[in-house]
Amino acid sequence: MKYSGLYFVSNPSTNIDASLSTVSTLIQGIETSFQNATRQQTAWSLSYRAFRDTIPPGHQPPAGADGKPKPYSHSYQHLLHLSSLSPNRTYVFAQPLAQQETITSIPLRQQDAHASILRYQCSALWTPRHILAVREGTSYDGGLCTIQIGELRATREGPQSGAVSSPGVVVCISTPMGAEDADDSMNSGYDTTENGTAMDVDEEEVDVEYAQTVVRDCWSKIKQGRDLGRSEVRELMMAPVSTNKRGQEQEAMVRMWCDALRMRG
């Protein structure tokens, strides 16, 4: 499996040209620091929509310790399509308040219809937040790391639908973690015992720490000596997952991307 870390480089001006300049600067960093890296021919793409639950009519916020009303705690629903994760699927990530999160997927062709249902038929329950996209993302294969980079485009629906801005640039760095999946019929040499399970857990923790170190070292080399101006960099690491459970890697990737793209409130 692969472990990933995500870096969001903010664009204070929200000007598209500024984000394109940041992408160019970081690509120079990639090509200088990893001279043997191969630029992949196929571009990657992303589309993201965020919805937040509406505050119920008549809601009376409880007072905090300082006597001031507490802010309302919202639930969220995310729609994420990431071509490198699944070219034909959109992931729906529901984050209900005080309940277990759920992730499911729908065919990509149903994405707009699902968003329309939330926006128009469920408008009393859900409020659209923002729409983000990466259209022509660039990828590099550097051996130990795979690097994806692209500028985010933000669009609006409704009366201001013509406005397009760029809140920043995303850089996703992935590296292999753990042993390759073995054939189910093969015995790894360890029996499934309590001690063996504990050993596997310890090894996975070490694998995660090592993978995080590789990702951070890669990012450090990319940005070394590069002027990012007034941009702020936010780091998000994929939550640890069990290398023995298929599907957890995809869910962890979805959570990481949605947490990064949700941005504010």
N, C-alpha and C positions, 0 to 999 in steps of 0.2 A: 504494500500500500504506500501511498504518498502522504507526507505531512506538509502542511502549507501555513505560511504566514502572510498577512496582508498589510500593506502600508498605504494609508490614505494621505496624500500630500495636498493640503488645502490650497485653494486659489482665492486669496482675499479679494481680488478685483472681480471675480466671477467672469472675467473676459475670456472668450474662447482662445484668442491668440496667446494669452498668458499661459493657459494650460498646455497648448501646443508647444510653447517654448520650454516649459518644464519637461514635457515628454522628450523633446529633442536633447535637452541637457542630460537627462537620465539615460537615454539610449547611448549617448556618448560615453557615459560612465560604464554601461554594460560592455560596450565594444572595446573600451580601453582596458578594463579590468579582466575581462574574459575574452581574450583574443581568439580563442579556439571555439567560442560559442557559435552555434549555427542559427541563423535567423530562419524561422519557419515560414514557408510560403503561404500557408493558409492563415488568414486573419481570424481572431476570435472576437466574439460579440457578447454583449450582455444587455438585458433589459430588466428593469426593476420598478415595481410599484409598491407604495406603502399606503396602508389604510389604518386609521385610528378610530376606535369606538367613540361615539358621541356621548357627551355628558347627559345623563338622563334629566328630563324636565323636572324641576323642583328639587334637584339635588342640593342638599345642605351639607357643605363640607365640615367635617369635625375640626375642632380647634386643636392646635398643637400645644406643646408645652409653653410656648411663648404667647399663647392666646390668639395667634393669627390662624386663619383657616389653612388647613393642609391642602396642598395641591392635589388635584384629582389623579388617581393612578389609572392609567389607560391600558387597554388591551390593544394588540396590534395584529394585523394580518399582512403578510408580505407575499408578493408574487415575484419570483426570481427565475429568469432563464439565463443560463450560462452555457454557451456553446461547447466549451471544453469539458463541462461536467456531463451534459447530455444534449446533443444537438436537436432533439425532437421533443423534449419534455420541459415543462415549466413546474417549478417547485412552489407549493403553497405552504407557507410557514405561519402557523397560528400561534400567537402568544396571548392566551387569555389570562386575565388577572387571577392570581391565586389558584390556577389550575395547571395541569401538565401541558407543556408545549407539544404540538403535533406537527409533523411534516408529511405531506403527501405530494404526489405529482400528477399532473394532467397533461394531455397532449398539447404541444405548443400552439396548435391551431385553435385551441379553446381558450387561450389566455385572454384575448380581448373580450370575448363573451363573458368570461368569469368576472373580469374587471368591471364590465358594464353592469352586471347584475349587482355588484357591491355598490357601484357609484349611483345608480339610478333607482333600482328596485329596492335596495336596502339602505337608502340614504338616511333613513331615520336611525339606523344603527351604526353605519360606517361613514367616515369622512375621508376623502382622498387627501393624502399628504403631498407627495411629490412623485415624479416620474424621472427615472435616470436611465441612461443608456451609454454603452460603449459600442461604436459601430465598426471600427476598423482597428481593433487592438493588435499589438505586435507581440510575438512570442520568440524567445530564444531558448535553445537547448544547450546548456553549458556543461553537460556531463553529470555532475553531482546535483545540479540545480536546473529547474525549468523556470524561466522568468516570463511573466505576462505583464504588459504595461499598456495603458490606454487612458485617454482623457474622457472624463465623464461629461455627458451632455444632459442638462436638466431642462425639461419642458413643462408647460402648464396646460391644463385643460380649461375650457370655458372662454370667457371674454379675453383673457390674456394668453390664449393658446399660441400666439405667434412668437412670444418671447422665448428665446433659447439662451441659456447661460452655461457656464462650466464651473461647478463648485470645486473641482480639483482633479487630481490624477490618482489612479490606483495602480499599485504594483503588487502582484501576487508571486511569491517565491515558493516553489514546491521542491521537496527532496524525498528520495525513497526512505522508508522507515521499516525496520524489521525484516525478517526473512521473507523471501518470495513464497507465495502460496504453494503449498505442497499438494501433491495428488492425494485425494481423500483416502486412497487405498494404502498409502505409504505410512509407516510408523516412524516418527521422528526420533525414536530412541528413548522417549520418556513415557511412562505410564501416566494415566490421568489420576494422580493422587493429590492429596491435600498439599503436600510439600511441593509437588510439581506445579500445581496451580499457583502457589505463592511465588515460586521461582519465575514463572512466566510473567506474573504481575510486576515483579521487581525488574525483570529485563525490559518490559514495555516502558516502565517509568524512565529507565536509563535511555531507551531508544528515543523517547519524546524529548528529553533534555538535550540529547545529542542533536536531534533534528532541529530543535529551536536554535541551538548554537550555530548550526550550519546556515539556517535562514538568516539569522541576525548578522553573521559574518558576511554573507553574500550582500545583504543590503548595505552594510557598512562600506564595502568595497565599491558598490555602485555610486553611492553619494559622496564618497571621499573627494574632497577638493572641488565639489560642485556647488555653485551658488544657487540656492533655492529662494533667494530673496526673503520676503516676509512670510513665506509659506510655513505652516506648522505641519508636522508629521505625526500621524496617529498610527500606532502599531496594534494589530490584532492577531493573536495566535489561535490556531485551530484547537478546539478542546481535545484533550487526550481521548483516544478511542481504543478499543480492543482490536488488535490485529487479527483476532480469531473470529470476529463477528462481521460478516459482510453487510454492507449497507450503512454502517456507522460512519465510515469515511465520508460518504456523500452527505449525510445529514450534518456532520460537523462542518463540512464546507459550506453548506447552505446557511447554517447559523452564523458562521464567521462573516460571510458576505452580507447577510441581512443586518447584522449588528453594525457593520461598517457603513452601510448605505442608508440606514435609518436616520443617521445624523442626529438632529435635535428633535426632542419631544415628538 
